[in-house]
Amino acid sequence: MCGLAGLLCPRTDIGHEHLLELAGAMGDALRHRGPDDDGVWADAEHGIALAHRRLSILDLSPLGHQPMASADGRYVIAYNGEVYNFAALREELLELGHAFRGHSDTEVLLAAVVEWGVENAVARCNGMFAIALWDRHEQTLWLARDRVGKKPLYYGWAGDTLVFGSELKALWRHPQFDNGVDRNALALLLRYDYVPSPYAIHTDTFKLMPGALLRFDAATVARGAAAHDPKRDQHSYWQARDRMAAAIRHPFDGDIDAAEDRLDDLLRDAVGLRMVADVPVGVFLSGGTDSSVVTSLMQALSAKPVQSFTIGFEGSHHDEAPLALEVARHLGTAHTELYVSGADALAVVPRLSAMFDEPFADASQVPTALVCALARSQVTVALSGDGGDELFFGYTRYERALRNLRLQRRVPAPLRRWLAKSASGHGEASRAGGFAAFAAEMGAQGIGDVYRNRIVRWRFPQAAVPGSKLPATMYDLAEPLGGVGTPADAMMLADYSVYLPDDLLCKVDRASMAVGLEARAPLLDTHVAEFAWSLPLQFKRGDSGSKYLLKRVLKRYLPDAMVDRGKRGFGAPVTQWLRGDLREWAAGLLDPSRLAQEGYFDAELVGGLWRQFLAGERRWHTHLWNVLMFQAWQEHWKTERNEVGRSVWMSTTGEGGL
């Protein structure tokens, strides 16, 4: 796992050394992602520079150094991620006449591009990756991202220069990147707790979508951000919606026993591929279904005890550590658990803005950061159970949405329209339950509308962010799957396409890479996902609850009593924090005069929610947490920009350099 950064300038008057300095500064901002090695490459004639920070996982020798050139010299790559099927691709390429100096997947990826071209090579890769690839013959930059969006890739304009990197902090290091806050993206943050792709918190800045390719040359860069439409210009080489629809049209034709055998085989392959590394590998174990499946399969495939890691919370009724310990003892893993206090958790909060560097408000980021730090003390790679909920009907909110859809359809259409119209005057009160919430459901045109009401924070964030408009995401589609499959399929697709990459995977990527840990998610293997999509709903939603088939597989390794347990989640007591130890911190960030001066929020509206929350009138903790995360991020961003400005000043006065 690594970090990448770079720039492409349409001007050719930038000297080679200055290009190296610019890219090197951007790469240095990502040191935490790759503490083991660094490299910079530039071609001043074409205004391109690439930087790379390496976390050595495969081929620890210098032969894995990046940026790396292809054997024929045509391509130069900076690459973040892992291609799990690289060994099979390597054998195929050897038969086609390619030779390899080392054993890294980077070298295999370059040979694949030489042999099959960029899009076909990427489509053959089973893995997680973000790629920046320069084609010397065509003078073209290619950006690519894996199918599900495990690895991040930002890009945007700094003046007339295209800049890109694994995290925004790399883009910030370019002296001309002074892009302000995109108010529309801020409204999205309030609605979802994160900024969905392809949007980013800054103007003229974007995220590459999962499963997408993007091509730039000097002419497209010169046209600038105003001419760029990410939804038009990003080209999909793989789309979850199309693949799910195809799987539903060609469903699995076996019985439940055959499905169980097939899923066990697929998961064994996925876990086995992700255990390949030249460094120690462990697993996050919460005691829930998903992490227990991954841990069970790892232990079944390992000749020695697998290292498993759990965080416990002192005095919390949500503590899963005892469940994880029970699973670990049964499987015989080398288990490490760490109990943390509320003070330990709160100590993470001031570091969140630097860790995520785009405002991010999923409060489970706190325990995720703690367990990543624990794992990194003993291993360099850790497997996780991410993806099980989105593939196997794991969220209780799916059941609630289906229930609400059934109720809504029983109400006569004229009455539904009247109720929906009356709900529009309730504002955020429609999020807090009661008649207003019921009436808000009546305007739904499909399962997508019903489900959106289950997952959004602010229902009307434009009211809180003056001058904003709310960009559309898949959650705004009444029928996310276009009417194919069941309403349950449509909800799982929306979560797989938006919530999974932009919340869950973003959270794990930033928390793990902040401590130089690589996280791998076998349940998100493409073969596992496409098989899950081919299954009838009753294989996922059995009489005993959600994840029916996944639990059947787990019962091959654990006793029934360890499997048939309720879902607890991996959260944080935000209400308790904001009324206790974080109250003073929050009050400072939400000070009405400060909000009015900064101008991003409606100070009266936000202040009213804060007062109601403190008085115990409403549980506005989720609404307030995403405002607070933006406010804290804003302070961090300004500090970082001031530091860049100071470095530039020192460079121009001869007192320092980039």
C-alpha positions as CSV (number, residue, x, y, z in Angstrom):
1,M,0.0,0.0,0.0
2,C,1.3,3.4,-0.9
3,G,0.5,7.0,-1.7
4,L,0.8,8.7,-5.0
5,A,0.8,12.3,-6.2
6,G,1.7,14.3,-9.3
7,L,1.0,17.1,-11.7
8,L,0.5,17.8,-15.4
9,C,1.1,21.4,-16.6
10,P,0.2,22.5,-20.1
11,R,3.2,24.9,-20.0
12,T,6.6,23.6,-20.8
13,D,8.6,26.4,-19.2
14,I,8.9,24.7,-15.8
15,G,12.4,23.3,-15.3
16,H,13.1,19.7,-14.5
17,E,14.4,20.4,-11.0
18,H,11.4,22.6,-10.1
19,L,9.0,19.9,-11.3
20,L,10.8,17.4,-9.0
21,E,10.6,19.8,-6.1
22,L,6.8,20.4,-6.6
23,A,6.0,16.7,-7.0
24,G,8.4,15.8,-4.1
25,A,6.6,18.2,-1.8
26,M,3.3,16.7,-2.7
27,G,4.6,13.2,-2.2
28,D,6.1,14.1,1.2
29,A,2.6,15.1,2.4
30,L,1.8,11.4,2.0
31,R,4.7,10.0,4.0
32,H,2.3,8.2,6.4
33,R,0.9,6.1,3.6
34,G,4.4,4.9,2.5
35,P,7.1,5.2,5.2
36,D,9.4,2.7,3.6
37,D,10.6,4.4,0.4
38,D,10.0,7.4,-1.8
39,G,10.5,8.3,-5.4
40,V,10.0,11.2,-7.9
41,W,10.1,11.2,-11.7
42,A,9.6,14.1,-14.1
43,D,9.6,14.9,-17.8
44,A,10.0,18.7,-18.1
45,E,9.5,18.7,-21.9
46,H,5.9,17.6,-21.3
47,G,5.2,19.2,-17.9
48,I,4.5,15.9,-16.1
49,A,5.8,14.7,-12.7
50,L,4.9,11.7,-10.5
51,A,5.7,11.1,-6.9
52,H,5.3,7.9,-4.8
53,R,5.5,6.9,-1.2
54,R,6.0,3.1,-0.6
55,L,4.7,0.8,2.1
56,S,6.5,-2.4,1.1
57,I,4.2,-5.4,1.1
58,L,5.3,-7.5,-1.9
59,D,8.9,-7.7,-3.1
60,L,10.6,-5.7,-0.4
61,S,13.7,-5.2,-2.5
62,P,14.6,-2.0,-4.5
63,L,13.1,-3.7,-7.6
64,G,9.7,-2.6,-6.3
65,H,10.6,1.1,-6.3
66,Q,8.3,3.6,-7.9
67,P,7.7,5.5,-10.0
68,M,8.5,2.6,-12.3
69,A,9.0,2.5,-16.0
70,S,7.7,-0.4,-18.2
71,A,10.3,-2.7,-19.8
72,D,9.9,-1.0,-23.2
73,G,10.2,2.5,-21.6
74,R,6.8,3.7,-22.9
75,Y,4.9,3.9,-19.6
76,V,5.8,5.3,-16.2
77,I,3.5,4.4,-13.2
78,A,2.8,5.6,-9.7
79,Y,0.5,3.1,-8.2
80,N,-1.3,2.6,-4.8
81,G,-2.8,-0.8,-4.0
82,E,-2.5,-4.5,-4.6
83,V,-3.4,-6.6,-7.6
84,Y,-4.3,-9.9,-5.9
85,N,-4.2,-12.0,-9.0
86,F,-0.8,-10.7,-10.1
87,A,0.7,-14.2,-9.9
88,A,-1.7,-15.6,-12.5
89,L,-1.3,-12.5,-14.7
90,R,2.5,-12.9,-14.4
91,E,2.3,-16.5,-15.6
92,E,0.1,-15.5,-18.6
93,L,2.5,-12.7,-19.5
94,L,5.5,-14.9,-19.2
95,E,3.9,-17.2,-21.8
96,L,3.5,-14.2,-24.1
97,G,7.2,-13.4,-23.9
98,H,7.5,-10.9,-21.1
99,A,10.4,-11.0,-18.7
100,F,10.4,-9.7,-15.1
101,R,13.3,-8.4,-13.0
102,G,11.5,-8.6,-9.6
103,H,8.4,-10.0,-8.0
104,S,6.2,-7.0,-7.5
105,D,2.7,-6.6,-8.8
106,T,3.7,-3.2,-10.1
107,E,6.0,-4.7,-12.7
108,V,3.2,-7.2,-13.7
109,L,0.7,-4.3,-14.0
110,L,3.0,-2.4,-16.3
111,A,3.6,-5.5,-18.5
112,A,-0.2,-6.0,-18.7
113,V,-0.6,-2.4,-19.9
114,V,2.1,-3.0,-22.6
115,E,0.4,-6.2,-23.7
116,W,-3.3,-5.4,-23.6
117,G,-3.6,-1.6,-23.3
118,V,-4.7,0.5,-20.3
119,E,-8.4,-0.4,-20.1
120,N,-8.1,-4.1,-20.8
121,A,-5.2,-4.4,-18.4
122,V,-7.1,-2.7,-15.6
123,A,-10.2,-4.8,-16.3
124,R,-8.1,-8.0,-15.8
125,C,-6.9,-6.9,-12.4
126,N,-8.6,-8.3,-9.3
127,G,-7.6,-5.9,-6.5
128,M,-7.7,-2.5,-5.0
129,F,-5.8,0.3,-6.6
130,A,-5.4,3.9,-7.7
131,I,-3.2,4.4,-10.6
132,A,-1.4,7.4,-12.3
133,L,0.1,6.2,-15.6
134,W,2.0,8.4,-18.1
135,D,2.2,7.3,-21.7
136,R,5.4,8.7,-23.2
137,H,4.4,8.0,-26.8
138,E,0.9,9.6,-26.6
139,Q,1.9,12.3,-24.0
140,T,-1.2,11.2,-22.1
141,L,-1.9,10.8,-18.4
142,W,-4.3,8.0,-17.3
143,L,-5.9,7.9,-13.9
144,A,-7.7,4.7,-12.8
145,R,-9.5,3.4,-9.7
146,D,-10.5,-0.1,-8.6
147,R,-14.1,-1.4,-9.1
148,V,-15.4,-0.8,-5.6
149,G,-13.3,2.3,-4.7
150,K,-11.1,0.8,-2.0
151,K,-8.2,3.2,-2.9
152,P,-8.8,7.0,-3.2
153,L,-7.7,9.3,-6.0
154,Y,-8.4,13.1,-6.0
155,Y,-7.6,15.4,-8.8
156,G,-8.2,19.1,-9.6
157,W,-6.8,22.3,-10.9
158,A,-4.1,24.5,-9.2
159,G,-4.2,27.5,-11.4
160,D,-3.5,26.1,-14.9
161,T,-2.0,22.9,-13.6
162,L,-3.7,19.5,-13.1
163,V,-2.8,18.1,-9.7
164,F,-3.7,14.7,-8.3
165,G,-3.0,12.5,-5.3
166,S,-4.2,9.9,-2.9
167,E,-5.3,12.5,-0.4
168,L,-6.2,16.2,-0.5
169,K,-3.1,17.0,1.6
170,A,-1.0,16.2,-1.4
171,L,-2.9,18.7,-3.6
172,W,-2.6,21.3,-0.9
173,R,1.2,21.3,-1.2
174,H,1.1,22.8,-4.7
175,P,1.6,26.6,-4.2
176,Q,-1.2,27.5,-6.6
177,F,-3.8,25.2,-5.1
178,D,-5.9,27.8,-3.3
179,N,-9.4,26.4,-4.2
180,G,-12.1,27.4,-1.8
181,V,-15.0,25.4,-0.3
182,D,-17.6,24.0,-2.7
183,R,-20.9,24.9,-1.0
184,N,-22.7,22.2,-2.9
185,A,-20.2,19.6,-1.6
186,L,-20.7,21.0,1.9
187,A,-24.5,20.4,1.6
188,L,-23.7,16.8,0.6
189,L,-21.6,16.4,3.7
190,L,-24.5,17.5,5.9
191,R,-26.8,15.1,4.2
192,Y,-24.6,12.0,4.2
193,D,-21.7,12.6,6.7
194,Y,-19.3,12.4,3.8
195,V,-18.9,14.0,0.3
196,P,-19.9,11.3,-2.3
197,S,-17.8,10.8,-5.5
198,P,-17.2,12.5,-7.9
199,Y,-17.5,15.6,-5.8
200,A,-14.9,16.9,-3.3
201,I,-15.0,19.6,-0.7
202,H,-13.0,22.1,-2.8
203,T,-14.0,23.9,-5.9
204,D,-12.4,22.7,-9.2
205,T,-11.5,19.5,-7.4
206,F,-13.0,16.0,-7.8
207,K,-12.7,12.3,-6.9
208,L,-12.3,9.6,-9.4
209,M,-15.3,7.3,-9.3
210,P,-15.0,3.6,-8.5
211,G,-14.4,1.5,-11.6
212,A,-13.4,4.6,-13.7
213,L,-10.7,5.7,-16.0
214,L,-9.8,9.3,-16.9
215,R,-7.5,10.5,-19.6
216,F,-5.7,13.9,-19.7
217,D,-3.3,15.5,-22.2
218,A,-2.0,19.0,-22.3
219,A,-5.0,20.3,-24.3
220,T,-7.6,18.9,-21.9
221,V,-5.7,20.3,-18.9
222,A,-5.4,23.7,-20.6
223,R,-9.2,23.9,-21.0
224,G,-9.4,24.0,-17.2
225,A,-11.9,22.9,-14.6
226,A,-14.7,24.9,-16.2
227,A,-14.7,22.6,-19.2
228,H,-14.5,19.4,-17.1
229,D,-17.6,17.4,-16.3
230,P,-16.6,14.4,-14.1
231,K,-19.7,12.4,-14.9
232,R,-19.1,12.9,-18.6
233,D,-15.4,12.7,-18.8
234,Q,-14.8,9.8,-16.4
235,H,-15.2,6.5,-18.3
236,S,-16.4,3.4,-16.5
237,Y,-14.6,0.1,-17.3
238,W,-16.9,-1.6,-14.8
239,Q,-20.2,-0.6,-13.3
240,A,-21.8,-2.2,-10.3
241,R,-25.3,-1.3,-11.6
242,D,-24.8,-3.1,-14.9
243,R,-23.1,-6.1,-13.3
244,M,-25.8,-6.5,-10.7
245,A,-28.6,-6.2,-13.3
246,A,-26.8,-8.9,-15.4
247,A,-26.5,-11.2,-12.3
248,I,-30.1,-10.8,-11.5
249,R,-31.1,-11.7,-15.1
250,H,-29.0,-14.8,-14.9
251,P,-29.6,-16.0,-11.3
252,F,-27.8,-18.8,-9.4
253,D,-29.8,-21.9,-10.3
254,G,-28.8,-24.1,-7.4
255,D,-30.4,-24.8,-4.0
256,I,-29.3,-23.3,-0.7
257,D,-26.8,-26.1,0.0
258,A,-25.1,-25.6,-3.4
259,A,-25.1,-21.8,-2.7
260,E,-23.4,-22.4,0.6
261,D,-20.7,-24.6,-1.0
262,R,-20.1,-22.0,-3.7
263,L,-19.9,-19.1,-1.3
264,D,-17.5,-21.0,0.9
265,D,-15.2,-21.7,-2.1
266,L,-15.3,-18.1,-3.3
267,L,-14.5,-16.7,0.1
268,R,-11.7,-19.2,0.6
269,D,-10.1,-18.0,-2.6
270,A,-10.7,-14.3,-1.8
271,V,-9.2,-14.6,1.7
272,G,-6.3,-16.7,0.4
273,L,-5.4,-14.1,-2.2
274,R,-5.4,-11.4,0.4
275,M,-3.1,-13.3,2.8
276,V,-0.3,-13.2,0.3
277,A,2.4,-10.7,1.6
278,D,6.0,-10.5,2.4
279,V,5.1,-8.9,5.8
280,P,3.0,-10.0,8.8
281,V,-0.7,-10.2,8.1
282,G,-3.5,-10.0,10.7
283,V,-7.3,-9.5,10.9
284,F,-9.7,-7.1,12.6
285,L,-12.1,-9.2,14.7
286,S,-15.2,-7.6,16.2
287,G,-17.1,-10.8,16.9
288,G,-19.8,-10.0,14.3
289,T,-20.7,-12.1,11.3
290,D,-18.5,-10.5,8.7
291,S,-15.2,-10.3,10.6
292,S,-15.8,-13.7,12.1
293,V,-16.2,-15.2,8.6
294,V,-12.9,-13.6,7.4
295,T,-11.1,-14.7,10.6
296,S,-12.4,-18.3,10.4
297,L,-11.3,-18.7,6.8
298,M,-7.9,-17.1,7.5
299,Q,-7.3,-19.6,10.4
300,A,-8.5,-22.5,8.2
301,L,-6.0,-21.5,5.6
302,S,-3.1,-20.8,8.0
303,A,-0.7,-23.3,9.4
304,K,-0.1,-21.1,12.5
305,P,-2.4,-18.9,14.7
306,V,-3.7,-15.9,12.9
307,Q,-3.1,-12.6,14.7
308,S,-6.5,-11.0,15.5
309,F,-7.2,-7.6,17.0
310,T,-10.2,-6.1,18.9
311,I,-10.8,-2.8,20.6
312,G,-13.0,-2.9,23.8
313,F,-14.7,0.1,25.4
314,E,-14.8,0.5,29.2
315,G,-18.3,0.9,30.5
316,S,-20.0,0.6,27.2
317,H,-23.1,-1.7,26.7
318,H,-22.1,-1.8,23.0
319,D,-18.8,-3.5,23.8
320,E,-18.1,-6.4,21.4
321,A,-14.7,-7.4,22.7
322,P,-16.1,-10.3,24.8
323,L,-17.8,-11.7,21.7
324,A,-14.6,-11.4,19.7
325,L,-12.6,-13.1,22.5
326,E,-15.0,-16.0,22.4
327,V,-14.6,-16.4,18.7
328,A,-10.8,-16.1,18.9
329,R,-10.5,-18.7,21.6
330,H,-12.7,-21.2,19.6
331,L,-10.6,-20.6,16.4
332,G,-7.3,-20.6,18.2
333,T,-6.1,-17.2,16.9
334,A,-3.3,-15.2,18.5
335,H,-5.7,-12.6,19.9
336,T,-4.9,-9.1,21.1
337,E,-7.5,-6.9,22.7
338,L,-7.1,-3.4,24.0
339,Y,-9.7,-1.8,26.3
340,V,-9.9,2.0,25.9
341,S,-11.5,4.6,28.1
342,G,-13.7,7.5,26.9
343,A,-10.6,9.7,27.4
344,D,-8.6,7.5,25.0
345,A,-11.3,7.8,22.4
346,L,-11.7,11.5,22.8
347,A,-8.0,12.0,22.4
348,V,-8.4,10.8,18.8
349,V,-10.9,13.6,17.9
350,P,-8.4,16.4,17.5
351,R,-6.4,14.3,15.0
352,L,-9.4,13.5,12.8
353,S,-9.1,16.5,10.5
354,A,-5.5,15.7,9.7
355,M,-6.2,12.0,9.3
356,F,-9.1,12.4,6.9
357,D,-8.2,15.9,5.3
358,E,-11.7,16.1,3.7
359,P,-14.4,16.7,6.3
360,F,-15.8,13.3,7.3
361,A,-18.4,12.7,10.0
362,D,-19.0,9.0,10.5
363,A,-18.2,8.9,14.2
364,S,-17.1,5.3,14.0
365,Q,-13.9,6.8,12.6
366,V,-12.8,7.0,16.2
367,P,-12.8,3.3,17.1
368,T,-11.6,2.5,13.6
369,A,-8.5,4.6,14.2
370,L,-7.9,2.9,17.5
371,V,-8.1,-0.6,16.2
372,C,-5.8,0.3,13.2
373,A,-3.2,1.7,15.6
374,L,-3.4,-1.5,17.7
375,A,-3.0,-3.8,14.7
376,R,-0.1,-1.8,13.3
377,S,1.9,-2.5,16.4
378,Q,2.2,-6.1,15.3
379,V,1.4,-6.4,11.6
380,T,1.6,-4.4,8.4
381,V,-1.5,-5.9,6.7
382,A,-4.9,-6.5,8.3
383,L,-8.0,-8.1,6.7
384,S,-11.4,-6.6,7.4
385,G,-15.1,-7.8,7.1
386,D,-16.2,-4.7,5.1
387,G,-18.9,-5.5,2.5
388,G,-21.0,-8.2,4.1
389,D,-23.9,-5.8,5.0
390,E,-24.2,-4.4,1.5
391,L,-24.0,-7.8,-0.3
392,F,-26.0,-10.0,2.1
393,F,-28.8,-7.7,3.4
394,G,-27.1,-6.9,6.7
395,Y,-28.6,-3.6,7.8
396,T,-31.8,-3.4,9.9
397,R,-32.6,-0.2,8.0
398,Y,-33.3,-2.4,4.9
399,E,-36.2,-4.0,6.8
400,R,-37.5,-0.7,8.0
401,A,-37.5,0.7,4.5
402,L,-39.3,-2.3,3.1
403,R,-41.9,-1.9,5.9
404,N,-42.4,1.8,5.2
405,L,-42.7,1.1,1.4
406,R,-45.5,-1.4,2.1
407,L,-47.3,1.1,4.4
408,Q,-46.9,3.9,1.9
409,R,-48.5,1.8,-0.8
410,R,-51.5,1.1,1.3
411,V,-52.3,4.8,1.5
412,P,-54.6,6.1,-1.3
413,A,-52.7,8.3,-3.8
414,P,-54.6,11.5,-3.1
415,L,-54.0,11.2,0.6
416,R,-50.3,10.5,0.0
417,R,-50.0,13.7,-2.1
418,W,-51.7,15.8,0.6
419,L,-49.5,14.3,3.4
420,A,-46.3,14.8,1.4
421,K,-47.2,18.5,0.7
422,S,-47.9,19.1,4.4
423,A,-44.5,17.5,5.4
424,S,-42.6,20.1,3.3
425,G,-43.2,22.7,6.0
426,H,-41.7,20.7,8.8
427,G,-38.0,21.1,7.8
428,E,-35.6,19.0,9.8
429,A,-38.4,18.0,12.2
430,S,-39.3,15.4,9.6
431,R,-36.1,13.6,10.5
432,A,-37.0,13.3,14.1
433,G,-39.9,10.9,14.0
434,G,-43.6,11.3,14.6
435,F,-46.2,12.6,12.2
436,A,-43.8,14.7,10.3
437,A,-41.5,11.7,9.5
438,F,-44.6,9.6,8.5
439,A,-45.8,12.4,6.2
440,A,-42.4,12.8,4.6
441,E,-42.6,9.1,3.4
442,M,-45.7,9.8,1.5
443,G,-44.0,11.6,-1.3
444,A,-41.8,8.6,-2.2
445,Q,-42.0,7.5,-5.9
446,G,-40.0,4.3,-5.3
447,I,-37.8,2.4,-2.9
448,G,-35.0,4.8,-3.5
449,D,-36.9,7.7,-2.0
450,V,-38.1,5.7,1.0
451,Y,-34.6,4.4,1.7
452,R,-33.0,7.9,1.3
453,N,-35.2,9.0,4.3
454,R,-33.6,6.2,6.3
455,I,-30.0,7.1,5.7
456,V,-29.7,10.9,5.4
457,R,-28.8,13.2,8.3
458,W,-30.0,16.6,7.2
459,R,-33.0,16.3,5.0
460,F,-32.8,19.9,3.8
461,P,-29.1,20.8,4.1
462,Q,-29.5,23.7,1.6
463,A,-31.3,25.6,4.4
464,A,-28.2,25.3,6.6
465,V,-25.7,26.2,3.8
466,P,-26.7,29.5,2.2
467,G,-26.2,29.6,-1.6
468,S,-25.9,25.8,-2.0
469,K,-27.6,23.4,-4.3
470,L,-27.7,19.7,-3.7
471,P,-26.0,17.6,-6.4
472,A,-27.6,14.4,-7.3
473,T,-26.3,11.0,-6.3
474,M,-27.6,7.5,-6.7
475,Y,-29.6,8.0,-3.5
476,D,-31.7,10.5,-5.4
477,L,-33.0,7.9,-7.9
478,A,-36.5,6.6,-7.1
479,E,-35.4,3.3,-8.5
480,P,-31.6,2.9,-8.2
481,L,-31.6,-0.4,-10.2
482,G,-34.0,0.9,-12.8
483,G,-36.8,-1.5,-11.8
484,V,-34.7,-4.6,-12.2
485,G,-34.7,-7.0,-9.2
486,T,-36.4,-6.4,-5.9
487,P,-36.5,-3.2,-3.8
488,A,-34.0,-4.9,-1.5
489,D,-31.6,-5.3,-4.4
490,A,-31.9,-1.6,-5.2
491,M,-31.1,-0.5,-1.6
492,M,-28.0,-2.8,-1.5
493,L,-26.8,-1.4,-4.9
494,A,-27.2,2.2,-3.7
495,D,-25.1,1.4,-0.5
496,Y,-22.5,-0.6,-2.5
497,S,-22.1,2.3,-5.0
498,V,-22.1,5.3,-2.6
499,Y,-22.0,4.5,1.1
500,L,-19.5,1.7,0.9
501,P,-16.7,3.5,-1.1
502,D,-17.3,7.1,0.2
503,D,-17.9,6.3,3.9
504,L,-16.9,2.8,5.0
505,L,-13.9,2.3,2.7
506,C,-12.8,5.9,3.0
507,K,-12.9,5.5,6.8
508,V,-10.8,2.4,6.8
509,D,-8.3,3.7,4.2
510,R,-7.6,6.9,6.1
511,A,-7.5,5.3,9.6
512,S,-5.2,2.5,8.4
513,M,-2.9,4.5,6.2
514,A,-2.5,7.1,8.9
515,V,-0.4,4.5,10.8
516,G,1.1,2.8,7.7
517,L,-1.2,-0.2,7.8
518,E,-2.7,-1.9,4.7
519,A,-6.3,-3.0,5.0
520,R,-7.8,-5.6,2.7
521,A,-11.5,-6.6,2.4
522,P,-12.0,-10.1,0.9
523,L,-15.8,-9.9,1.0
524,L,-15.5,-7.2,-1.6
525,D,-13.8,-9.5,-4.1
526,T,-15.5,-9.0,-7.5
527,H,-16.3,-12.7,-7.8
528,V,-17.9,-12.7,-4.3
529,A,-20.0,-9.6,-5.1
530,E,-21.3,-10.8,-8.4
531,F,-22.2,-14.2,-6.9
532,A,-24.1,-12.4,-4.1
533,W,-26.0,-10.4,-6.6
534,S,-27.1,-13.5,-8.4
535,L,-28.7,-15.0,-5.3
536,P,-32.5,-14.8,-4.5
537,L,-33.4,-12.6,-1.6
538,Q,-34.5,-15.5,0.5
539,F,-30.9,-16.8,0.6
540,K,-29.9,-13.6,2.3
541,R,-32.9,-12.8,4.4
542,G,-33.9,-16.0,6.0
543,D,-36.3,-16.8,8.8
544,S,-33.6,-16.2,11.4
545,G,-32.7,-12.7,10.1
546,S,-30.2,-11.1,7.7
547,K,-27.1,-12.6,6.2
548,Y,-28.7,-16.0,6.1
549,L,-26.3,-17.6,3.6
550,L,-23.2,-15.9,5.1
551,K,-24.2,-17.3,8.5
552,R,-24.6,-20.8,7.1
553,V,-21.0,-20.6,5.9
554,L,-19.9,-19.3,9.3
555,K,-21.6,-22.2,11.0
556,R,-19.1,-24.5,9.3
557,Y,-16.4,-23.0,11.5
558,L,-18.2,-21.7,14.7
559,P,-20.9,-23.1,16.9
560,D,-24.5,-21.9,16.2
561,A,-24.6,-19.9,19.4
562,M,-21.7,-17.8,18.3
563,V,-23.3,-17.1,15.0
564,D,-26.9,-16.3,15.8
565,R,-26.3,-13.1,17.7
566,G,-27.7,-9.7,17.1
567,K,-25.8,-6.9,15.2
568,R,-24.3,-4.3,17.5
569,G,-22.4,-2.1,15.1
570,F,-19.1,-0.2,15.6
571,G,-20.1,3.3,16.7
572,A,-19.3,6.0,19.2
573,P,-21.3,7.7,21.9
574,V,-21.5,11.2,20.3
575,T,-24.4,12.4,22.4
576,Q,-22.5,11.6,25.6
577,W,-19.4,13.3,24.2
578,L,-21.1,16.5,23.1
579,R,-22.9,16.9,26.4
580,G,-19.8,16.0,28.4
581,D,-16.1,16.2,27.6
582,L,-16.5,17.7,24.1
583,R,-19.1,20.4,25.1
584,E,-16.6,23.2,25.4
585,W,-14.8,22.3,22.2
586,A,-18.2,22.1,20.3
587,A,-19.4,25.4,21.7
588,G,-16.4,27.2,20.4
589,L,-16.8,25.8,16.9
590,L,-20.5,26.5,16.9
591,D,-20.2,30.0,18.4
592,P,-22.9,32.1,16.5
593,S,-20.6,35.1,15.8
594,R,-18.0,32.8,14.4
595,L,-20.5,31.0,12.2
596,A,-21.9,34.3,10.9
597,Q,-18.4,35.7,10.2
598,E,-17.3,32.6,8.3
599,G,-20.5,32.5,6.3
600,Y,-20.7,28.8,5.5
601,F,-23.7,28.0,7.7
602,D,-26.9,29.7,8.7
603,A,-25.8,30.6,12.2
604,E,-29.4,30.9,13.6
605,L,-30.5,27.5,12.3
606,V,-27.4,25.7,13.5
607,G,-27.4,27.5,16.8
608,G,-31.1,26.6,17.3
609,L,-30.3,22.9,16.9
610,W,-27.4,23.2,19.4
611,R,-29.6,24.8,22.0
612,Q,-32.3,22.2,21.6
613,F,-29.7,19.4,21.9
614,L,-28.3,20.8,25.1
615,A,-31.7,21.3,26.5
616,G,-32.6,17.6,25.8
617,E,-35.4,18.6,23.5
618,R,-34.1,16.8,20.4
619,R,-31.4,14.3,19.6
620,W,-29.6,16.5,17.0
621,H,-26.2,14.8,17.6
622,T,-25.8,13.6,14.0
623,H,-26.7,16.9,12.6
624,L,-24.3,18.7,14.8
625,W,-21.4,16.2,14.4
626,N,-21.1,16.8,10.7
627,V,-21.2,20.6,11.2
628,L,-18.5,20.2,13.8
629,M,-16.3,18.0,11.6
630,F,-16.4,20.6,8.9
631,Q,-15.6,23.4,11.4
632,A,-12.6,21.4,12.8
633,W,-11.5,20.5,9.3
634,Q,-11.7,24.2,8.2
635,E,-9.2,25.1,11.0
636,H,-6.8,22.4,9.9
637,W,-7.1,23.3,6.2
638,K,-6.3,27.0,7.0
639,T,-3.3,26.0,9.0
640,E,-2.0,23.7,6.2
641,R,-2.5,26.5,3.6
642,N,-0.6,29.0,5.8
643,E,2.2,26.5,6.0
644,V,2.4,26.1,2.3
645,G,2.3,29.9,1.9
646,R,5.2,30.3,4.4
647,S,7.2,27.7,2.5
648,V,6.7,29.5,-0.8
649,W,7.7,32.8,0.8
650,M,10.8,31.2,2.2
651,S,11.7,29.8,-1.3
652,T,11.3,33.2,-3.0
653,T,13.3,35.0,-0.4
654,G,16.1,32.4,-0.4
655,E,15.4,31.3,3.2
656,G,14.2,27.8,2.3
657,G,12.6,25.8,-0.5
658,L,9.8,23.5,-1.4
